[in-house]
Structure formats: structure tokens, C-alpha cells
Amino acid sequence: MKKMTENLHPSDISTHRCPSCGKKNPEGSSCVHCGATFDTKKRTSVKKTHVLMVILSLIGMGMIAVASYEINKITPIGEITEEMDGEVVQITGLVLDMEYNREYEIISFTINDSSGSIEVFGWSDITTELRNHEWHPSLGDNITLEGRVDYTEDAYYGATLQLEMFNLQSLEHVHVNAQNKSIGEILWDDVGEKVMITGEVSYKNVVSSGGTIDYALYEITDQNSDTIPMYMKEDMFWNEDQDFSFPNETQTVRIIGIIEEFNGELEIIPSNITNSAIQITEAGA
């Protein structure tokens, strides 16, 4: 037996539009097309929906902001403690010193910020990467890097707190412009500052053993007859691929480096061993 509605014209059937999808529906409690309920008490108002969407959007943005902050958070060096052993932190600071262990090919840098200093080191794989990198940390420049806190206690060396570089992805370099000074203008307050001087090589002594440079000591004299020692230690020659030519006596050079104190005397340490830090400007006699 056929239903009575089969004999009715479509316009004779009581219908209404779904408030959600807008399609026509026969009488009922929910939409046959999208399933939305017709009971207004059970429906969420558009205003409430919009409010909920805004809240969820704000929560999402907040979570992204927190994640971004944690990723890019700079930890003051003075806040790094032994309890953080194994944690990964990001620091930014000034490169004050560099050491290189030839036997194990370990490169390390002393980084300083307003809260303290810490040694950052990398094993041979990091040293190799740095050799192939377009630039490497230079004395007197600001760098940002990521490292793993390494706290060790040794019967001979005692307790050490360091950062281990395990990749160069976070390594960023901010070049610090050198102050152009005459040698006579360099004072004790300039210790740790990056300067640029120009003068003539009045003394040169490069000491080598076993084919390895132990150190190089120069004296630079400017046009005012003021003199300052320039010292390059063995550790600065870790990158054998660096393009560098030792200046000779009577040659005029431009030097970019940081001012240090040694045995009660001021000296200049080149930022790195390249011709960008020690440039021969005149050939000399």
C-alpha cells in the first residue's frame, strides 16, 4: 500500500528551510541534508559560535607565540647553572677568546654578555663545518648560537661549566664595527674593545716548531711614533685554508682587533688570521 504523500503535490507537503544549510526540509526534528537540529534550545547561536572561534584563535596564536619564544629565547650566560646540565640553550654575546686543540681538533670560544662569560666548544665535526662555513666567530664580534649545557667534575681540572655546539644552524653573526684609533689614543678603558689601527711593522718574530706556528709577535708603530705589540697565538691558526700573508718589517698595515692586557702592557690581538683583519696597505722598502 502506497503512502498518502505519494499522491500529493510537492507544494502540499509542509516544509521549512534548515537554518544551517538553507535547504528545504519536511516536518521533522532535524535536517535530512546536514543533520542540524531544528530545536532552537539545542542550537548554538551565531554570536556564541563567533565568540568561540575568536577564543580558539587567540589560544592558537598564544600557543604559537609561546613556542616561538621558547625557540628564540636568549638565556643570559650568568643564569646557566650546573643544574641545567644536558639542556639546550641559546646565548648571544661577544667573542673574547679562542682556543684550538690540534690533537683532537676541538675549537672553543669564550663568549661574554653583561651577565657573565662561558666557554663554547665544538668537537672535530663542528671544527670541520666551521672551516667550510662562509664565516667563523672572530674576536670582538657578537654572535648568537645554540648549545647543550655541559657540566663536568674532574679530579685534575675541577668543575667546568661549558656549552657544546652540536650544529651550526643557529649560529648568527652580528658584525661589530671597529673604532678607528691612533695608537696613542688607546687607553686602559679600551681593554676588550674592538679597534682599527694603521701603522708600520717595526718588529716581527714568527716562531714555529715542527711545521706548526707557535706564535707571532709584532710591533706596530704609527706616524706619531707610538708603538703597540700585536700578538697572534697558535690557536688562531686553526683554519689552514684561511687566506693570509704575514706582513714584513717596514710594511704598512691596517689591523682590526681587540685590545688586551699582558704583563702590564696593552696589546692588540687581530680579530682573525685573514687579510680582512690584517691588511697590508703599503709594500714598504
RAVEN-V447118 format. One record per residue. N is the residue number from 1. RES is the residue in one small letter. D_LAST is the distance of its C-alpha to the last C-alpha in Angstrom with 1 decimal. Layout:
n->[N N]
res->[RES RES]
d_last->[D_LAST D_LAST]
This chain:
n->[1 2 3 4 5 6 7 8 9 10 11 12 13 14 15 16 17 18 19 20 21 22 23 24 25 26 27 28 29 30 31 32 33 34 35 36 37 38 39 40 41 42 43 44 45 46 47 48 49 50 51 52 53 54 55 56 57 58 59 60 61 62 63 64 65 66 67 68 69 70 71 72 73 74 75 76 77 78 79 80 81 82 83 84 85 86 87 88 89 90 91 92 93 94 95 96 97 98 99 100 101 102 103 104 105 106 107 108 109 110 111 112 113 114 115 116 117 118 119 120 121 122 123 124 125 126 127 128 129 130 131 132 133 134 135 136 137 138 139 140 141 142 143 144 145 146 147 148 149 150 151 152 153 154 155 156 157 158 159 160 161 162 163 164 165 166 167 168 169 170 171 172 173 174 175 176 177 178 179 180 181 182 183 184 185 186 187 188 189 190 191 192 193 194 195 196 197 198 199 200 201 202 203 204 205 206 207 208 209 210 211 212 213 214 215 216 217 218 219 220 221 222 223 224 225 226 227 228 229 230 231 232 233 234 235 236 237 238 239 240 241 242 243 244 245 246 247 248 249 250 251 252 253 254 255 256 257 258 259 260 261 262 263 264 265 266 267 268 269 270 271 272 273 274 275 276 277 278 279 280 281 282 283 284 285]
res->[m k k m t e n l h p s d i s t h r c p s c g k k n p e g s s c v h c g a t f d t k k r t s v k k t h v l m v i l s l i g m g m i a v a s y e i n k i t p i g e i t e e m d g e v v q i t g l v l d m e y n r e y e i i s f t i n d s s g s i e v f g w s d i t t e l r n h e w h p s l g d n i t l e g r v d y t e d a y y g a t l q l e m f n l q s l e h v h v n a q n k s i g e i l w d d v g e k v m i t g e v s y k n v v s s g g t i d y a l y e i t d q n s d t i p m y m k e d m f w n e d q d f s f p n e t q t v r i i g i i e e f n g e l e i i p s n i t n s a i q i t e a g a]
d_last->[121.4 118.8 117.3 118.7 115.2 115.1 117.7 116.0 113.8 110.2 110.7 113.6 111.4 110.1 106.3 103.4 99.6 97.3 95.1 92.2 92.0 94.4 96.7 100.5 102.3 106.0 107.3 105.7 103.5 100.3 98.6 99.4 96.1 93.4 95.5 94.9 97.7 99.9 100.7 98.9 99.0 97.0 94.4 91.1 90.7 87.9 86.7 86.5 84.7 82.1 81.7 81.4 78.8 76.7 77.0 75.9 73.0 71.8 72.2 70.1 67.4 67.4 67.0 64.1 62.5 63.0 61.6 58.6 58.1 58.4 55.9 53.3 54.1 51.2 52.1 50.6 48.8 50.9 54.1 53.2 55.5 56.7 59.9 57.9 56.9 56.9 56.8 54.2 52.5 49.8 47.2 44.4 41.7 38.1 36.1 35.0 34.3 34.1 35.2 35.4 37.8 36.5 39.9 41.9 39.3 40.4 38.1 39.0 37.9 39.1 40.5 41.6 43.9 45.8 48.4 46.5 44.1 44.7 42.9 43.1 42.7 43.1 44.1 42.4 43.9 42.3 38.9 39.2 40.2 37.3 34.9 36.5 36.8 34.9 33.6 34.1 34.5 31.3 31.1 32.1 34.0 37.8 39.7 43.4 44.8 48.1 48.8 51.7 52.4 52.1 53.8 54.0 55.3 54.1 55.4 51.9 49.7 52.5 53.0 50.2 50.3 47.9 47.7 47.5 45.9 48.1 46.9 44.1 46.6 46.6 42.8 41.6 38.3 37.8 34.2 33.6 31.2 28.6 28.7 25.6 25.0 22.7 22.3 24.8 27.3 27.6 31.0 33.3 35.3 32.4 32.9 33.5 32.1 29.6 26.7 23.4 20.5 17.0 14.3 11.0 11.2 12.0 14.1 14.9 18.1 19.8 23.3 25.4 28.8 30.9 28.3 28.4 25.7 27.4 24.9 21.3 20.3 17.3 16.9 15.7 15.4 16.1 16.1 19.4 18.0 20.3 19.4 21.0 21.1 20.8 23.1 23.9 27.1 28.5 30.9 28.2 27.5 31.1 30.3 28.8 28.8 26.4 23.4 20.4 16.9 15.5 12.3 9.8 8.6 6.1 7.3 10.1 13.4 17.0 19.5 23.3 25.4 28.3 28.5 30.2 31.4 30.9 32.5 32.9 29.3 28.0 25.4 24.3 25.3 23.9 26.8 26.2 23.7 22.8 20.1 22.5 22.2 18.6 16.7 13.0 12.8 9.2 6.8 3.8 0.0]
